[in-house]
Amino acid sequence: MAMVTTEHRLRCSDSDSCWVTLERREQWSVVSVELSGGEVLNVGPEETFETEDEALEHARSWVCDHSGKVFN
C-alpha cells in the first residue's frame, strides 16, 4: 500500500490555529503538529489508528493537552 500524507487545519476559539500532518502506511498515525507561531511539535508515530478520523481526533486531544487551548 502506498504511503498517504494529509494535512488538516484545526482552529481555536481565540482565532489561533494549528496544522496537523497525518500519514497512512498500513494504518494512520500523527506525524507532527505545527502551531501558528511556527513551532512544530513532533507527536511521533507511536500510536496507529484504523481511520484518518481517529488519528485526527488523537491529534486534536494531544495538541489541546500540550497547548492548554481548545481546538476544533
CNS distance restraints for C-alpha pairs under 8 A (distance, minus, plus):
assign (resid   1 and name CA) (resid  25 and name CA) 6.65 0.50 0.50
assign (resid   1 and name CA) (resid  26 and name CA) 6.89 0.50 0.50
assign (resid   2 and name CA) (resid  25 and name CA) 6.57 0.50 0.50
assign (resid   3 and name CA) (resid  23 and name CA) 6.98 0.50 0.50
assign (resid   3 and name CA) (resid  24 and name CA) 5.54 0.50 0.50
assign (resid   3 and name CA) (resid  25 and name CA) 4.78 0.50 0.50
assign (resid   4 and name CA) (resid  23 and name CA) 5.61 0.50 0.50
assign (resid   4 and name CA) (resid  24 and name CA) 5.04 0.50 0.50
assign (resid   4 and name CA) (resid  25 and name CA) 6.75 0.50 0.50
assign (resid   5 and name CA) (resid  21 and name CA) 6.94 0.50 0.50
assign (resid   5 and name CA) (resid  22 and name CA) 5.65 0.50 0.50
assign (resid   5 and name CA) (resid  23 and name CA) 4.41 0.50 0.50
assign (resid   5 and name CA) (resid  24 and name CA) 6.40 0.50 0.50
assign (resid   6 and name CA) (resid  21 and name CA) 5.77 0.50 0.50
assign (resid   6 and name CA) (resid  22 and name CA) 5.26 0.50 0.50
assign (resid   6 and name CA) (resid  23 and name CA) 6.43 0.50 0.50
assign (resid   7 and name CA) (resid  19 and name CA) 6.55 0.50 0.50
assign (resid   7 and name CA) (resid  20 and name CA) 5.51 0.50 0.50
assign (resid   7 and name CA) (resid  21 and name CA) 4.54 0.50 0.50
assign (resid   7 and name CA) (resid  22 and name CA) 6.30 0.50 0.50
assign (resid   8 and name CA) (resid  19 and name CA) 5.59 0.50 0.50
assign (resid   8 and name CA) (resid  20 and name CA) 5.11 0.50 0.50
assign (resid   8 and name CA) (resid  21 and name CA) 6.57 0.50 0.50
assign (resid   9 and name CA) (resid  17 and name CA) 6.80 0.50 0.50
assign (resid   9 and name CA) (resid  18 and name CA) 5.74 0.50 0.50
assign (resid   9 and name CA) (resid  19 and name CA) 4.57 0.50 0.50
assign (resid   9 and name CA) (resid  20 and name CA) 6.31 0.50 0.50
assign (resid  10 and name CA) (resid  17 and name CA) 5.51 0.50 0.50
assign (resid  10 and name CA) (resid  18 and name CA) 5.36 0.50 0.50
assign (resid  10 and name CA) (resid  19 and name CA) 6.29 0.50 0.50
assign (resid  10 and name CA) (resid  20 and name CA) 7.44 0.50 0.50
assign (resid  10 and name CA) (resid  60 and name CA) 7.60 0.50 0.50
assign (resid  10 and name CA) (resid  71 and name CA) 5.82 0.50 0.50
assign (resid  10 and name CA) (resid  72 and name CA) 5.65 0.50 0.50
assign (resid  11 and name CA) (resid  15 and name CA) 6.53 0.50 0.50
assign (resid  11 and name CA) (resid  16 and name CA) 6.03 0.50 0.50
assign (resid  11 and name CA) (resid  17 and name CA) 4.26 0.50 0.50
assign (resid  11 and name CA) (resid  18 and name CA) 6.60 0.50 0.50
assign (resid  11 and name CA) (resid  71 and name CA) 5.25 0.50 0.50
assign (resid  11 and name CA) (resid  72 and name CA) 5.43 0.50 0.50
assign (resid  12 and name CA) (resid  16 and name CA) 5.05 0.50 0.50
assign (resid  12 and name CA) (resid  17 and name CA) 5.55 0.50 0.50
assign (resid  12 and name CA) (resid  69 and name CA) 6.95 0.50 0.50
assign (resid  12 and name CA) (resid  70 and name CA) 5.72 0.50 0.50
assign (resid  12 and name CA) (resid  71 and name CA) 4.29 0.50 0.50
assign (resid  12 and name CA) (resid  72 and name CA) 6.11 0.50 0.50
assign (resid  13 and name CA) (resid  70 and name CA) 6.96 0.50 0.50
assign (resid  13 and name CA) (resid  71 and name CA) 7.03 0.50 0.50
assign (resid  13 and name CA) (resid  72 and name CA) 7.92 0.50 0.50
assign (resid  16 and name CA) (resid  36 and name CA) 6.51 0.50 0.50
assign (resid  17 and name CA) (resid  35 and name CA) 6.59 0.50 0.50
assign (resid  17 and name CA) (resid  36 and name CA) 5.61 0.50 0.50
assign (resid  17 and name CA) (resid  71 and name CA) 7.46 0.50 0.50
assign (resid  18 and name CA) (resid  33 and name CA) 6.72 0.50 0.50
assign (resid  18 and name CA) (resid  34 and name CA) 5.43 0.50 0.50
assign (resid  18 and name CA) (resid  35 and name CA) 4.41 0.50 0.50
assign (resid  18 and name CA) (resid  36 and name CA) 5.40 0.50 0.50
assign (resid  19 and name CA) (resid  33 and name CA) 5.64 0.50 0.50
assign (resid  19 and name CA) (resid  34 and name CA) 5.05 0.50 0.50
assign (resid  19 and name CA) (resid  35 and name CA) 6.59 0.50 0.50
assign (resid  19 and name CA) (resid  36 and name CA) 7.89 0.50 0.50
assign (resid  20 and name CA) (resid  30 and name CA) 7.47 0.50 0.50
assign (resid  20 and name CA) (resid  31 and name CA) 7.73 0.50 0.50
assign (resid  20 and name CA) (resid  32 and name CA) 5.97 0.50 0.50
assign (resid  20 and name CA) (resid  33 and name CA) 4.55 0.50 0.50
assign (resid  20 and name CA) (resid  34 and name CA) 6.48 0.50 0.50
assign (resid  20 and name CA) (resid  56 and name CA) 7.69 0.50 0.50
assign (resid  20 and name CA) (resid  59 and name CA) 7.07 0.50 0.50
assign (resid  21 and name CA) (resid  30 and name CA) 6.22 0.50 0.50
assign (resid  21 and name CA) (resid  31 and name CA) 5.50 0.50 0.50
assign (resid  21 and name CA) (resid  32 and name CA) 5.36 0.50 0.50
assign (resid  21 and name CA) (resid  33 and name CA) 6.39 0.50 0.50
assign (resid  22 and name CA) (resid  28 and name CA) 6.80 0.50 0.50
assign (resid  22 and name CA) (resid  29 and name CA) 5.71 0.50 0.50
assign (resid  22 and name CA) (resid  30 and name CA) 4.59 0.50 0.50
assign (resid  22 and name CA) (resid  31 and name CA) 5.45 0.50 0.50
assign (resid  22 and name CA) (resid  32 and name CA) 7.38 0.50 0.50
assign (resid  22 and name CA) (resid  52 and name CA) 7.67 0.50 0.50
assign (resid  22 and name CA) (resid  55 and name CA) 7.27 0.50 0.50
assign (resid  22 and name CA) (resid  56 and name CA) 7.49 0.50 0.50
assign (resid  23 and name CA) (resid  28 and name CA) 5.59 0.50 0.50
assign (resid  23 and name CA) (resid  29 and name CA) 5.42 0.50 0.50
assign (resid  23 and name CA) (resid  30 and name CA) 6.39 0.50 0.50
assign (resid  23 and name CA) (resid  31 and name CA) 6.46 0.50 0.50
assign (resid  24 and name CA) (resid  28 and name CA) 4.27 0.50 0.50
assign (resid  24 and name CA) (resid  29 and name CA) 6.35 0.50 0.50
assign (resid  27 and name CA) (resid  48 and name CA) 5.85 0.50 0.50
assign (resid  27 and name CA) (resid  49 and name CA) 5.67 0.50 0.50
assign (resid  27 and name CA) (resid  50 and name CA) 5.57 0.50 0.50
assign (resid  27 and name CA) (resid  51 and name CA) 7.32 0.50 0.50
assign (resid  28 and name CA) (resid  48 and name CA) 5.40 0.50 0.50
assign (resid  28 and name CA) (resid  49 and name CA) 4.93 0.50 0.50
assign (resid  28 and name CA) (resid  50 and name CA) 6.23 0.50 0.50
assign (resid  28 and name CA) (resid  51 and name CA) 6.23 0.50 0.50
assign (resid  28 and name CA) (resid  52 and name CA) 5.92 0.50 0.50
assign (resid  28 and name CA) (resid  55 and name CA) 6.17 0.50 0.50
assign (resid  29 and name CA) (resid  44 and name CA) 7.88 0.50 0.50
assign (resid  29 and name CA) (resid  45 and name CA) 5.22 0.50 0.50
assign (resid  29 and name CA) (resid  46 and name CA) 7.71 0.50 0.50
assign (resid  29 and name CA) (resid  47 and name CA) 6.32 0.50 0.50
assign (resid  29 and name CA) (resid  48 and name CA) 4.79 0.50 0.50
assign (resid  29 and name CA) (resid  49 and name CA) 6.23 0.50 0.50
assign (resid  29 and name CA) (resid  55 and name CA) 5.90 0.50 0.50
assign (resid  30 and name CA) (resid  43 and name CA) 6.33 0.50 0.50
assign (resid  30 and name CA) (resid  44 and name CA) 6.38 0.50 0.50
assign (resid  30 and name CA) (resid  45 and name CA) 5.74 0.50 0.50
assign (resid  30 and name CA) (resid  47 and name CA) 7.89 0.50 0.50
assign (resid  30 and name CA) (resid  48 and name CA) 7.88 0.50 0.50
assign (resid  30 and name CA) (resid  55 and name CA) 6.20 0.50 0.50
assign (resid  30 and name CA) (resid  56 and name CA) 7.44 0.50 0.50
assign (resid  30 and name CA) (resid  58 and name CA) 7.96 0.50 0.50
assign (resid  30 and name CA) (resid  59 and name CA) 6.49 0.50 0.50
assign (resid  31 and name CA) (resid  42 and name CA) 6.49 0.50 0.50
assign (resid  31 and name CA) (resid  43 and name CA) 5.90 0.50 0.50
assign (resid  31 and name CA) (resid  44 and name CA) 5.29 0.50 0.50
assign (resid  31 and name CA) (resid  45 and name CA) 5.93 0.50 0.50
assign (resid  32 and name CA) (resid  40 and name CA) 6.72 0.50 0.50
assign (resid  32 and name CA) (resid  41 and name CA) 5.72 0.50 0.50
assign (resid  32 and name CA) (resid  42 and name CA) 4.57 0.50 0.50
assign (resid  32 and name CA) (resid  43 and name CA) 5.25 0.50 0.50
assign (resid  32 and name CA) (resid  44 and name CA) 6.77 0.50 0.50
assign (resid  33 and name CA) (resid  40 and name CA) 5.70 0.50 0.50
assign (resid  33 and name CA) (resid  41 and name CA) 5.11 0.50 0.50
assign (resid  33 and name CA) (resid  42 and name CA) 6.46 0.50 0.50
assign (resid  33 and name CA) (resid  43 and name CA) 6.96 0.50 0.50
assign (resid  33 and name CA) (resid  59 and name CA) 7.62 0.50 0.50
assign (resid  33 and name CA) (resid  63 and name CA) 7.41 0.50 0.50
assign (resid  34 and name CA) (resid  38 and name CA) 6.06 0.50 0.50
assign (resid  34 and name CA) (resid  39 and name CA) 5.64 0.50 0.50
assign (resid  34 and name CA) (resid  40 and name CA) 4.25 0.50 0.50
assign (resid  34 and name CA) (resid  41 and name CA) 6.12 0.50 0.50
assign (resid  35 and name CA) (resid  39 and name CA) 5.30 0.50 0.50
assign (resid  35 and name CA) (resid  40 and name CA) 6.30 0.50 0.50
assign (resid  35 and name CA) (resid  41 and name CA) 7.78 0.50 0.50
assign (resid  48 and name CA) (resid  55 and name CA) 7.33 0.50 0.50
assign (resid  49 and name CA) (resid  54 and name CA) 6.03 0.50 0.50
assign (resid  49 and name CA) (resid  55 and name CA) 5.67 0.50 0.50
assign (resid  50 and name CA) (resid  54 and name CA) 7.05 0.50 0.50
assign (resid  51 and name CA) (resid  55 and name CA) 6.56 0.50 0.50
assign (resid  52 and name CA) (resid  56 and name CA) 6.14 0.50 0.50
assign (resid  53 and name CA) (resid  57 and name CA) 6.11 0.50 0.50
assign (resid  54 and name CA) (resid  58 and name CA) 6.23 0.50 0.50
assign (resid  55 and name CA) (resid  59 and name CA) 6.27 0.50 0.50
assign (resid  56 and name CA) (resid  60 and name CA) 6.15 0.50 0.50
assign (resid  57 and name CA) (resid  61 and name CA) 6.19 0.50 0.50
assign (resid  58 and name CA) (resid  62 and name CA) 6.03 0.50 0.50
assign (resid  59 and name CA) (resid  63 and name CA) 6.04 0.50 0.50
assign (resid  60 and name CA) (resid  64 and name CA) 6.17 0.50 0.50
assign (resid  60 and name CA) (resid  71 and name CA) 6.45 0.50 0.50
assign (resid  60 and name CA) (resid  72 and name CA) 7.46 0.50 0.50
assign (resid  61 and name CA) (resid  65 and name CA) 6.24 0.50 0.50
assign (resid  62 and name CA) (resid  66 and name CA) 6.25 0.50 0.50
assign (resid  63 and name CA) (resid  67 and name CA) 5.77 0.50 0.50
assign (resid  63 and name CA) (resid  68 and name CA) 7.91 0.50 0.50
assign (resid  63 and name CA) (resid  69 and name CA) 7.84 0.50 0.50
assign (resid  63 and name CA) (resid  71 and name CA) 7.81 0.50 0.50
assign (resid  64 and name CA) (resid  68 and name CA) 5.42 0.50 0.50
assign (resid  64 and name CA) (resid  69 and name CA) 5.13 0.50 0.50
assign (resid  64 and name CA) (resid  70 and name CA) 5.34 0.50 0.50
assign (resid  64 and name CA) (resid  71 and name CA) 6.41 0.50 0.50
assign (resid  65 and name CA) (resid  69 and name CA) 7.54 0.50 0.50
